Amino acid sequence: MNEHLNILDFILLREANVRYVVLGTMLLSVASSVIGCFALLRKRALVVDSISHSVLPGICLGFILSGTKDPLFLIVGAVITGWLSVYFIDIITRYSKIKADTAIGLNLSLFFAIGVLLLTVIQNSGNPNQAGLSDYLFGKAAAIVLSDLYVFGSLAVIIILAVVVFFKQFTLVSFDLHFAKTIGLPIKFYEFLLSILTVIAVAIGIQTVGVVLMAAMLITPAATAKYWTNDLRKMVVIAAVIGALSGVVGVFISYLFANMPTGPWIVLIFSMVAVFSIVFAPEKGIFAKYFRQKKNKKKMLEDNILKAFYKLGEHDGDFFKKRSAEELIMARKFKRSLLLKGLRSLRKLNLLTKVNDSFVLSRDGMAAGARITKIHRLWEIYLTKYLRVADDHVHDDAETIEHIITPDLEKRLEDLLQYPQEDPHNKQIPY
């Protein structure tokens, strides 16, 4: 009974502290997920991890200078050291022979080590206000109070609004720097703005998941959303929804079960959604790719069988002559089991019929075989005429491309080549 009451209290947000934690976590998760989309597209995932570890010394310095855990001082310190880490990475990669990944690793280790040392100094200082400061290592969303919500929530809203206002510019900077420069966009400014927003997102997010797990909060929802769409606007919205829901679920689990950490649960929910997307996303998921590859292999097999029928018909002057499986194997070197499977499929499509132990093309089958042969030979002409490929090197490429040419591309190819009558090997092209 008490458990049901707890769930009802959470859903209705009856307790003030629960309201602060849920709203704060949602805002922080949404802001992190939204700005994380641009970090992912700019291939800055490792930089985000470096920033998340680099804010720890800033938090410690903010506490040392202020003597309190005022979130404003802590965030200012975190933003300063987080931005310095980005600056140092850029300086190291620009003026030395050290690669970016190495620079990130060095930077991450150095700043985090300094942060841990400063944290140890604070713990040994005897300052009574230090209690809970170590929670920034692994996060403690349950510690969010009203004053934290005002500061963190305001910064989260600023991040979201900045992305909305500068969405077009951020998109150009993330996708096409050369075009952005061509149209006169101040690249340095928008890159700096993106970096600052990322650092702020990390600085406010560590209250929820901590220094160690903060990179997952920015990158995982963005990477997950990318599996569901190719549209950046939709990607940002999906990432925000994933971030918000995962944040609420993580807080709920932490609320329902005593001593359950909120941050790791939020990251775990992120990861579960990511794994589901990787496997089941409709276009980019593992299952979708598997069935698409299976479908493509089936089409290629059917095309090759029809082309074998057509070429045998060309040779004999009879396209509707009965052909045995052995004859087709001799003509094309088919694997017998695959050939029989393809023949059964073509029979279901009414492209050929079975007569005793032999097979005969239908009118539609003959037309399909002629089309795939035509595309093959047109592509050979295109390669020799426009790409200057030798006649004896065009066959294999045409074997691959013939299966993916759409009717629209087929028409454009015919118009471009002006309906030639013979391919480079003096074979007639069927129209």
N, C-alpha and C positions, 0 to 999 in steps of 0.2 A: 504493500500500500504506500509506504513511504517513497519507494522508488518511483511509483507512478506520480506521486505528488511532486517529486524532484523534477521529473521530465516536464510536467505541466508548468511548474514554476519557471523552468528554463524557456519553454516555448513562449510563455506570456511575458517573459522578462520582468518578473515581479520585483526581483532584487536589484537595487541600484548598481551594485558592484558587477552583477552579471550583465547589465545593460552597457556599462562602460567597457567591459572586456569584449563583449560581442561586437559592439559598434567599432571599437578601436581596432580589433583584429580584422574586421571586414575592410575598414578603410586602409589599413596598412597592407593587407593582402592584395587588394585591388590596385593600389598605387604601385606596389612592387611588381605585380604581374604585368601591368600596362607598360611601365618603363622597361621592364625586362624583355618585351617583344623587340624593342629597338636594339638592346644590348645583344640579343641573340642574332638578329639580322646583320649586325655589324661585326659578328664573330668576336664578341667581347666577353664571352661567358667566363673565361679564366680570369679576366681582369676584374669581373664582378666578385669572384671568389677572393681575389687579392684585396679588393676594397673592403669586403666584409671582415677580413682579418685585420686590416689596417686601421679600422675605426676604434679598436680597443684602446690603443695608447691615447687617442684623442679623448675618449670617455674618461680615462684615468686622469689626464691632465685637466680636463674640465672640472672634475671633482676636487683635485688638489688645489686648483686656483680659487674655486668658489667655496670649498669646504662643505658643500651640500650636494644632494642628488637632484638638484633642480634640473628638470629635463631640458630646459633651454640651454644651460651651460654645457650639459653633456652632449647635446646635439651639435652645438657650435664646435666643440672640440673634435667630435667625431667627423664632422664635415671637413674640417681643416686637414686632419691627418689622412682622411680618405682621399681627398683631392690631391694631397701631396704624394700619395702612393701612385696615383694615375700619372702625375707629372714625372715622378722618378722613373717609372716604366718607360715613358716616352723618351726621356733624356737618355736612358741606358741604351735603348734600341737604336736611337738616332745617332749617337756619338760613339758607339763602341761596336765591336763585332759580335756581341752577345745577342742571341736570338730572342724573340719576344717571349716564348714560353719559359726560357731560362730566366729572363729578367723578372717575369711575373713570380716565378718560384722564389727567387732571391728576395724580392720585395715583400712577398707574403710572409716569409720566414722571419725577416728582419723586424718588420712592424709588429708582428704577433709576439715575437720574443720580447720586444720593448714593452708591449702592453702587459704581458704576464709579469715582467719585472716590476713595472709601476703598480700593478695590482697587488703584488706581494708587499711592496713598500707601504701602500695604503693600509693593507690588513695589519701590518706591524706598527702602524702609527698610533693606534689607539683611538682614532677618531670615531665617536659613537655613531656618526651618520653613515658610516661605511656599510652598514648591514644591507645586504641585498645587492651590493654592487657586483659581486661575482656572478649574479644571475645573468648578466649580460653575455657571459660565455655561452650559455645554452638556452637563454631566454626564459621569461616567466610572464606569460600573458596575463595570468591571474593577478599580477601586481599592478595592472593598469588602474589608475584612479582618475577622478574627474580632471585634475590639473594636467595629467599626462594626456588624457583624451583631447583636451583643448589644443595642446601643443602638437602632438603627433597627428591628430585628426586634421588640424589646419594645414600642416605641411603636406599631408597625403592629398588633401583637396587641391592644394596648389600644384602638386605634381600632375594630377589628373587634368586640371584645367590647362596647364602648360602644354600637355600632349594634345588636347583638343584644339587649342589655339594655333599651335605650330605643327600640326599633324602633317601638312603638305611638305613643309620644309624638312622635318625629321625623316619623312619618307624618302625624299630625294637624297639626303645625306646618307641614309642607310642603304639605298639601292644603287644610286648612280652618281658618284662624286664628280665625275668628269662632266656630265650634263649639268649638274648643279653649278659647277664653276663656269661653264659656258654661258649660262643665263645670268651670271653675276651674283649668285647667292653667296653671302658671307659664310663660307664653309667653316672657318675657324670658330666663329661665334656660335653656330648651331652645334658643332661638335663639343665645344666647351659647355654649352647649355645642357646637352644630353649627359655629359659627364657629371655635371653638378647635380642634375636631377637624379641620376643613378646613385651618386654618393649620398644624397639626402634620403632616398628610398632605403638604402642600406642602413643609414644612421637611425632612422625611425623604426625600421623593421626588426632590428636586433632585440628590441624589447619583447617581441613576440617569439622569435625562434632562436635568437642568440647569434653570436659571431660565427660559430662553427657551421650552422645550417642556413645562414642567410642567403648564400648563393642559390640554393635550391628554391627559395621563395621567389626569386626573380626569374630564374631560367626555366624551371620545370613547367609552370603553367604556360609560358610562351612556347616552349618546345612541344607541349601537348596540343595546344591550339593549332599549331602549324600542321598537325596531322589531319585536321578537319576542314581546312580551307586554304586557298591560295590568295585570298583577298586580305590585305593587311588590316583594313577596317574591321572586318569580321574576326580576324585573328586577335586583335586587341580586345574586342568585346568578349570573345570566347575565353581568352586568358583571364579577363577580369571576373567573369562568372565563375570560372574554375577556382580562382583565388578566393573569392568571397565565400563560395560554398564550402571549400576545403577548410577555410578559416573557421567558419561556424561549426562544422562537424568536429574539428579538432578541439575547439572550446567545449563543445557539448560532451565529448568523451572525457575530457579533463574534469568537467563539472560532475559528470555522472559517477565516475570512479575515482575514489580518493587516491592521492599521490600519483596520478597520471600526468606526466608533463605535457603541456599544451603544444609547445613548439615542435618536438619530434612527431607528435601525432598529426599536426598540420602537414608537415613534410611527408609523412607516410601516406596521408590521404592524397596529396599531390602525386606521389609516386604510383599509387594504385590507379589513379585516373590516367596517368601517363602510360602505364603498362597496358591498361584496357584499350587506350587509343592506338598504341603501337600495334596491337593484335587485331582490333576490330574496326578501326576507322574505315569508312566506305570506299575511299580511293587509294589511300596511302598505307593502310594497315597491311599486316602480314597476310591475313586471309584474302584480302582484296587483291593483293599482288599475286598470290598463288593462283587464284581462280582466273585472273587476267592472263597470266602466263600460260595456264592450261588451255584457255580459250584461244590464245594466239598460236600455240603449238598445234591445236586441232585445225585451225584455219590454214596454217602453212602446209600441214599434211594434205588437207583436202585440195588446196591449190596445186600442190606438186603432183597429185594423182591426176587431176583434170588436165594439167599441162602434159603429163606423160601420155594420156589418152590422145590429146590433140596432136602431139608430135608424131605418135605412131600413125595417126590418121593421115597426117601430111605425107609421111613416108610411103604409105600404102595407097594413098589417093582415096581412102574410104574412112570417113570419120565415125561411121556407125557400125564398124566391124566388131565382132565379138572378140574380147581380149581376156586371156586367162591371167590369173595372179602371177604365174611364172613369167609370162611375157612382160608384165609390168615391172616385175623385179629385175629382169634382164635389162629393161630400158632405163630404169632409174636407180637401181641398187637399193630398193626399199627393204627395210627390215620386215619380214613376213608378218609378224604379229601386228605391227603398226599399219601395214598396208591393209590387212583384213579389217582392222578397226576403222580406218578411213573409208574403206569401201562400204561398210555398214552405215556409216554416217551419211555418205553421199546418196545412198539408196533412200534413207529417210527424208532427205531433201529433194528427192525425185530428180536428181541430176544424172542418175544412171539406173539401169535395171539389171537384174540377174537372170541369165538364161542358162539353165543347168549349172555347170561349174564355171561359166564365163560371165563377163559383164559387158554391157553395151551403154554408150552415152545416150542420154535423152537430148532433145533439141536444146533445152536449157543448159544441160551439161556441156554440150558442144560449144554454146555461146560463152559460158563461163571459162572453159578451157582456152578459147580463142582470145578472150579478154586478158587473161593472165599472161598468155604468150605475147600478146601485143605490147603490154606494159613492159615486160622483160626486154623486148627488142628495142622499144623506144628509149628505154633507159640506157641501153648500150650505146645507142646513137648519141644520146645527150652527153655521155661520158667521153666519147671519142671526139665529138665536135666542140664542146664547150670547155671541158676539163683536160683535153689533150691526153687522155689515157690511151695506151696502146690497145689495139683490137683484141689481143690475146689476154688482156688483163681486166676486161670489163664483165666477164660472165659472173664471177662470184659476187660482185657487188650488186648486180642486177638480180641475182637469186635472192638476195636479202630484201632489197627495196620493193620488189614487185608485190609483196604481201601487204604493204602499208600505204600504197598509193590510193588516195580517195578518188571518186569520180571527178571531183572538181580539179584536182591536180592532174588527173589523166587528161582532161580536156585542155588544160593549160599547156601540158607537155606536147599534145598533138598540134596545138596552134603554134607553139614556139618552134617546133621542128618542121612545120608546114606539111604534115601528113606524108612522111617519106614512105616509099614502097618497099624498101629492103633495109635490113639491119647491116652492121659492119661485116657480117659473115655471109652476105648475099642471100639471106633467107627472107622470104616474103613476110610482110607485116599484115596480119589480118585485121580489117576494119569491119 
